[in-house]
Amino acid sequence: MSRYRRANTPGATYFFTVVTYRRRGFLCDADVRIALRWQQIKRLVTLRCGERLHQTEWMTRSKTRHRESTLWQRRYWEHQIRNELDFERHMDYLHYNPVKHGLVQQVKDWPYSSFHRCVDTGIYTPDWAGVSPADETGFGE
């Protein structure tokens, strides 16, 4: 199994993403919305609704061998934030993501976003939409 090197800078800010297996859209279900670290999120979501969300036909030898289910992709992407501009670009990326994936027409329409808190504190205007951050930052898919 691959061993990934992870940055380990005390006090640093990190941006990371986690994606459900085959990009299934259950993260906004009422029984899934919790505000804990991703390890706890994955564990608790799997315990709470893994039976309901499991797709037996998607199981592969590799998933069985690694004792995985069909809820989560195996790994996640992590990036240590380098500076204020880097932080801003990552915030734009995560706020624009529901639009990018066709879940809403405008950033403000996504009810589960920290975007609303950022509007309240004056970081964004309510009509902020920006351009697709993937176009500017190279995050892409």
Sequence and secondary structure as in RCSB ss.txt:
>XXXX:A:sequence
MSRYRRANTPGATYFFTVVTYRRRGFLCDADVRIALRWQQIKRLVTLRCGERLHQTEWMTRSKTRHRESTLWQRR
YWEHQIRNELDFERHMDYLHYNPVKHGLVQQVKDWPYSSFHRCVDTGIYTPDWAGVSPADETGFGE
>XXXX:A:secstr
         TT  EEEE  BGGG S TTSTTT   S HHHHHHHHHHHHHHHH  GGG  HHHHHTT  SSB S 
 EEEE  SHHHHHHHHHHHHHHHHHTTS SSGGG TT THHHHHHTTSS TT   S HHHHH    
